[in-house]
Amino acid sequence: MSGDHRHRATVSTRDSDTGHGSAHAATAGWRDAVVYQVYPRSFADGNGDGTGDLRGVLHRLDHLVELGVDAVWFSPFYPSALSDGGYDVDDHRAVDPALGTLDEFDEVVRRLAAAGIDVVVDIVANHSSDRHPRFVEALAAGRGSRARERYVFRDGRGERGELPPTDWPAFFGGPAWTRVDDGQWYLHLFTPHQPDWNWNDPEVRADFLHTLRFWADRGVAGFRVDAAMCLTKDLSEPLPPWEEVYAGFPALVGGGGDGPLADGRNPLYDRDDVQDVYAEWRRLFDSYDPPRYAVAEAWVDPHRRARYTDPGSLGQIFSLDLLMTPWGAAEFGDAIRRTLDRAAADGSAATWVLSNHDVPRHATRLAPGTPAGTLDQAPPPGPGLDRARAATLLLLALPGSAYLYQGEELGLPEVALPGEVGQDPVAGNDDSAVPTRDGCRVPLPWDEHAPWFGFSDHGSHLPQPSWFGELAAAAQADDPSSTLSLYRRALRLRRRLRTPGPVTWLDSPEQVLAFAHPSGWVCVTNFGDTPVGLPAGDVVLTSRPAADGLLPGDATAWLRRPAAG
């Protein structure tokens, strides 16, 4: 760090342009919440079988309370064959016996509620598993049966129906159709073990209302809707070829975003009529006091997002831009402004995500060229963790809701697991829309001195690296410089510093993003390699130590200055 101040770049406190936010989005409650995602099988094992479970969550509940989050989102804990990490659901209204019981789930809800923390559960509505009783019934009932109307069955092409009904591929590789014993084919947009429901069927719609009511009655405060853009479909004949279907997919998932099958008319994706489903759900949510909330996982074009954030629909949508944004002031600035502009335009809350169960951890992703760690070798030194810490403070300073993924508060990097121990069905599929997701699902390290680093007494369903102990929660808890301590301080300060209203962007050097809240809270992020001068104000938190009024590269600082006016 240079001590020469004569030529250093400095952030100016003169306002250059006004960032957009929604007063609606900055109000108290879930629209401004910090939500922590638990992937149950990798969080903590309470019964010693090597797989995380609800008993493990109860054992580690203090970690969530001390972290200071507002809500905990649980990825699927339903009965499942794990053909897709639990997103192949056998029963949407039960707990997998390997993960616990309904009584244990109720205890999790009660104890979190006592600490002022909401519970959010995953709703997997596009498909069931192929072991679901309704699908088993459909297979047994045969062609033309009422049971098959709840799914999407079609006759095949060719002289003997030996060809699938269309040339459509599944998102995880392979064809989107699988043939059954009597010669018909069923549709599955994901794996063959995840047959798609027919959302034109009134029994399917009624059954999911029953599911939502089942969990809401147990005290669940919110729902994360998996693949929310995929539920309804138009499968009237003739079925179009994949070339036409895919051209109508949004550009952010590789489609063209144009053509006659775009903007609500695609037979498979982001149809206008899916909002009829969510309007019905919203009426159910609003019948509770307080109303239940929901967030859509919907990979759709920006101009389509307002349909999901509408108060008569789900109300919130994940903004996934930062999952795909490379490290850089211009890139992050553009993504953030787009998200804030969209939230302002439709009166919704912005959402911010850096990691989840489907993407490489951002401590690795933000430093391209730095390899992931292996089971025997920690990742080599690089800027990844510094950038991850800086990005987190930037994210937590923005208006809206922040979604954190388990283990990021420990600074965990991505782990490159050998193929023979992997569990992800997409691994090795060259035509899959995503790479393997095992590397971000490695079980958490809790205690550097315990077997399996405190995750379990008897094993770990995915192997943990030998070097994970140095990142264990217990090893970081009393270290004021640790990533865990940074998250805890940031979440405490965020509650004190946040105020309603839009942010104001500040003049800053090219390598810097800086903005201020009406309260006088200022966030400065240096994306460059050289230190920059900080504006006037009291420094309350930094992701890397700052000295002599200089913020080092790959770092974020929070400052307080007198409120304007």
N, C-alpha and C positions, 0 to 999 in steps of 0.2 A: 504494500500500500504506500503510495507516494505521499510525502508530507508537503509537497510543493502545491500550494493553493492558487498559484497565479493563473494557471491555465486550465484549472479543472472545470468541467461542466457542472452547472448548478441548476436545480429545479427552481423555477420562479413561482412565486405565489400569486402572480397576476393571472387572472382567469382568461383562458383562451377560447374555450367553447363549453357549452353546457351539456353534460351527459344526461341521458334520458332515464328516468325511472318512473315508477308508478307509486303514488301515495298509497294506493290500494295494496301494492306489493310490499310496502314497508311497515304495514301494521303488525301488531302483535299476533302471535299464533303461528300456525304452520306455514303461512306465506313468507315468514321470515325465519324459519326454523333451521337448525342444524340436525340433519338426519344421518344416523350411523347405520351402515348396512352390515348385518351379520349373515355370513354364509355358514349356516349352522354346522355342517359336517366338518368344518375346518376351524371353528372358533375355540371350543374347549370340550374335552371328553369327560363326562362325569361318571360313566359306568365302566370305564376301563376296557372298552372293546376296540379302541383305536379310531373311532369315528366320533366327531363332535355331536353333542346332543343338548337337549333342553336342560338336563341336570348340570351340564357343564356351563351353560349360560347362567343358571342360578348361582353356581359357584363363583363365577367371574363377574357378577352383577356390579360389584363395587367399582370395577374398572370403568364401566359405562357411566356410573354416577359421578365418579371423580373426574372423568373426562369432561363432563359438562354438556352433553348433547341434549337436545330437546325431544328426540324421537329415535326409536330403533326400528329399522326395517329388516324383517326376517325374510331371507330367500326361502324357497319352498322347504318345508319340513314334513310334507305329506307323504303317505306311503308311495313308494316308487322303486322301480328296478334300477334306477340310476343310469338309464340309457342316455340321459342328457342332464346329469348332475342334479336330479330332483325335479327338473322341469317336464318330466314325463310322469304325470300325476295319475295314480290309481284311484284315489278318493280325495276329492277337494274339501271334504269336511271331516278329516281325521288327521292324526299325527302318526307318522311312521313309527311302529314299535321300536325300531332301532334307535330312534331319536327321542323317545319319551312317550308321554301320555297327555291326554287333554287336561288332566288335573295339573300336570307340571306346566303346561302352557298357561293355564289360568293363573298359576302362581307367578309365572314370569310377568304376566300382565299386571297382576296386583302389586307386585313389588316394584316394578318400574313406575306404575301410577303413583305409588306412595312417595317416590322420589321426583315426581313431576315430569316423568318421561312417558310419552305416548308410544304405542306399538302400531307398526304398519306391517301388513302381511302381503306377500306376493299372490296375485290372482292370475293363474295361467288359464286364460279363457279361449285361446285359439284352438287348443287341442287337448285331448286326454292322453293317457298312455294306452298302449295296446292291451294292457291287463285290466283296464277299467271295466267294471261289470257291464256297462252299457255297450262297450265295443265287443266284449266277449259274447253278449247276447246278439249283437248285430251279425257276427260271424256265424253263429249257430242258426239264426233265423232264416238266412238265405235271401236270395234275390227277391226284390219286390216287397220285402217285409217292412212293417212299421218301424222295426228296430233299426233298419239300415237308413231310414230317412233322417236319423239324428246325426249321421256322419255323411261323408261325400263319397258315394259309391257310383261307379260308372262301368259300362261295358267297354271292352277294349276295341282297338282297331284291328284290321287284318281279317282274313277269312275266318279264323277261329277265335278272334278276340285276343290274339297272342301279343299284340302291341299295346302299349299304354294308351289311354285316351288322348293324351297330348304329348308333346315333346318337352314339357316343362321340367326343369331341374329343381331339386330341393335346395334350400339355402345352405344346408350343411353338406352338399355333395350328393351325387347320384340322382336318379329320377325322383320326381315328386309323387309317383304312383307306385303302389305295390299290389301285386295280384294275390288273390285269396284262392282257396281250394276250388270254389265253384266257378272260377274263371273271371269274376268281376275284379275291379281295381278300386282301391281307396286312395284318397288324396292325403298327402302329408307334406306341408311346406318345410318341415324340419327333418327329423329322422323318421325312418319307417316305423319306429316304436311310438310315434306321436301322431296318431290319426286326427285330422282336423274335424272339429264339430261343424255341423250344418246350422249356421246361425239364422237361417230362414225358418227353422223348425221352432214352433212356439214352446215345445217341451224343453228344448235346450235353453231358451231364454228364461223360462220360469225356473228351471233348475239352478241357474246361476244367481238369480235373485234370492233363491233359498240359501245358496252358499254365502252370499254377501251378508244376508241377515244373520246366518249362523255365527259368523265371526264378529259382526258388529254387536250382537247381543252378548258376546263374551268380553266386550270391552275394547275390541280393536278400534283404533281411532282413524285409521287410514288404510288405503289399498294402493299398492303399486301394480299397475296393469301391464302384464308382460305382452309384448308384441301387439300393442293396442291397435295398430293400424291394419291388422290382418284378419279380424274376425269375420266380417261379412264378405260374401263373394257372389259374383254373378256367373253362374256356370250354365247359362242357357246356350243351347246349340245354335250355330256351330262354335266350338271353342277355338279361340284364336291361337296362332302359333306363338312360341316363346319370344321370337324376335319382336312381335308387336306388343306383347305384354311387358317385356323388359324395357322397351323404349318409353313406356309410360311410367316406369319407376322413377323416383326422385334422383336427381343427379348425385346426391350425397351417398347413395348406395350403389352408384355406378350406372344407373339408368340414364336415359336421355332427358327425362322430365318433360317430354313433349309427345306429340302424336295424338291420335284420336282416343287412346286409352290412358290419357293423363287427366289430372285435375278432377278426381272423384269418380272417374269412369273406368278405372282399371278393374278387371274382373277379380283380382286377388289382393289388392293393396290400397289402403287409404281411401276406401270408397266413402262417398257422402253418406250412404245409408248406415254406416257404422255409428254415426251420431244418434240414430234412433235408439240403438242399444244403450248408449251412454246417457241419453236423456231419461230413459227408464231407470237406470242406475241412480242418477242424480236425484230423482224423486224419492227413491228409497233412502239415499244418504241424508237428504234434508228432512226426513221424517224423524231423525234422531236429534236429541238435544244433549250436547252440541252436535251439529251436523258432522257426519263422517266426511273425510276428504280423500282425494285420490290423485295420483300422478301417473301420466301415461308414458310408457316407453314406446315412443312412436318416431321412427326414422322417416320424417316427412319433410318436404320442402318448406322453407320459411313461411310462404304465404298460405300454407295449409295448417299451420300450428294453432292458429286462433280457434279453429273448430274444437280442438281438444281442451283449450284453456277457458272456453266460454263457461260462465257460471252455470249454465244449463247442461253442461257436459261434465267432464271429469274435473275441470278447474285448473289443472296444472299439467305441464309436459316437461320432461327432461330436455334441457338444452345440452346437446351432446357435442357441441362444437369444440370445446376444449379437449375432448378426448382425441381429437384429430389435428390439433393445432400445434405446430412446431414452436420451439422456444424462440421467442423474439418479440421485441416491443411492438413492432408493426403488426405481426401476426396475432398476438394476444389482444392488442388494442382493437383491431378490426373485429375479431370474434366477440369481444366484450361489448363493443358498441352495437353490433348487430343484435345481440341478445337483449340489451337494454332497450333498444329502439322497438324491437318486436313486443316486449313486455309493455312498453308505454302505449303502443298502438292498440293493443287489445285489452289493456287494463288488467293484465295478469301479473303474477309474480315471476321474476326471472329465477332460473335454477342454474346451479353450478356443480359440475362433476369433473373430477380429475382421474378417478379410478373406479372400477367396479369389477364384478366377477367375470366379465367377458373380455377385458382388455388388459394388455401388459401394464404393470404397475408404473405410475408416473415417475417414480424415482429412477427407473431405467428408461422409460419411453422418452423423457425430456432430454436425454443425453445420447442421441444417436451415435453409433460408433463405439459406445461402451458396452461390452457384452454383458448379458445377464450372468448371475452367479450360477455355479453348478453345485452338485451335492458336496463336493470336496474342496471347491475353490470359491472364495468370496469374489464378488466382482472387483475388477481392478479399480484403483482410484480414478475418479472422474467427477464431473460437475453435477451428476444426477441428483444426489441427495440435496445439495445446496439449492438446485433449481426447484426440486420438489417442495422444500420448505418455503422458498420464496413464493412459489405459485400458490401454496396453501394460504399464506397470509394475504396474498392478493385476492384470492377467491373469497376468503372470510370477510374481507372488507367491503365486498360488493353488495348492493341491494338485492334482496331476494333470499331464496332458500339454498343452503349448501348441503350436498350429499357426500358423506365420507365413507370410504370402504375399509372394512376391518384390516388392521395391520398397517395402514398408511401412517397412523399416529406413532408407529414404531420406526418409521423410515424403511420399511421392508422393500427390497428391490425385487424384480422379477427373478424367478428361479428357472433355469433350463433343466428340465428333468429328462432323463433318458427315456426313450420311447417305450421300453418294456415295462415301466412302472406307471405309465400314463393311464388316465381314466376317461379323458375327453373323447367322445365319439368323432369329433371333427378332426382330430389329430391325424395327419397323414393324408387327408383328403385334399388333393390339389385343387379341386373345384369348389371347395367350401368357401363361404363368404367370410369366415373368420379363421385365424390360425388356432393352434391348441390354446386352451384356457387353463390348463393345469398349473402353469407357472405362477398365476396369481391366486391360486386356491390352496397352496401349501399351508398346512396347519400352523397356527400362530405359536410363537415362542413366548412363554410366560415367565419361566424361571431358568436361568442359565445353569443352575446346579442340579436340576431335577432330571430324571429320565424323560426323554422326549421333550425336554425343555418345558416341562410342566403342562404340556397339552394333554397328556394321558399318562396313565401308569403302566400301560401294557402295549402301546404301539401307536402307529400313525398311518392313516389310510393312504396318504401320500407321503413319501419320505421327506424329512426335514434336512436341510443342509447342515453339515458339521459346524459351520460358523454362525448358525442362527442364535446361539446363546448370547453373543455379545449384543444382540438387538432385543433381548428379552425384556418384557415389561418391567420385571423386578430390577434388572440391571440399569434401567433408565429412570426409574421412579424418583430417585433422590438426586439425580444429576441435573442441575439447573440448565445445563447446556444441551440436554438430550432433546430429541425430536418429540418424545412423549411430553416432556415438560413444556416445550414450545406450544404444542396443541392445547394443553390444559390452560396455560396462561392466555392464549389467544381466545379461547372460547369464553373464559371469564371476562376478559376485556371487551370482547365483542358485545356482550350484554350491556355493558356500561356505556360504550361509545356509540352504538347504533342509534340513529334518529330517523324518523320518517322524512321522506323527500328525496329528490334526485341528487346525484353527485355532480360536482363541477370539475371538469378536467382542467388541469393546470399546465401552463407552459413548461416544457421540459426538453432536455436534450433528446436526440433521436433514439438513444438506447434506453430511454426511461419512460415509464407510464406513471402518472401521478394524478390523483384526484382528491377532492375534499368533500366531506359531508357538511350539511348546514351547521352541525354542532361544533365544527372546527377540527374534527378528526380527519387527518390526512394520511393517505397511503401512497408510498413511493416505492416502485419496483425498478431495480437496475438490472436490465437484461444483458448488459455488456460485460466486458472483461476489466475495465478500468473503473476506479471509484468515482463517485459523483457527489457533489455537495448537496446536503439536505437543506430544505427550506427552514425558516425560523419556526421554532416550536419545541415543545418538550417531547423527546423521544420516549415512547412508552414500551415499545417492543420491536425487536429486529430479528430476522431469521438468521443473520450472521452478525457478529459483533461490528459495531460502527465506532469509529474513533475520530476525534478532531473534526467533527461535522461531516465526515465522509462515509458514504454508504458503499461497501465493496460490491464487486460484480456478483451477479447471480444472487441477489439479496432483495428483501423487502423490509421497509421500516414503517411503523405506525407512529405518528406524531399527533400531539394535541396543540392547537393554537387557538387564540380567542375566536369565538364565533363571529362570523361576519355580521355587520350591522349592529 
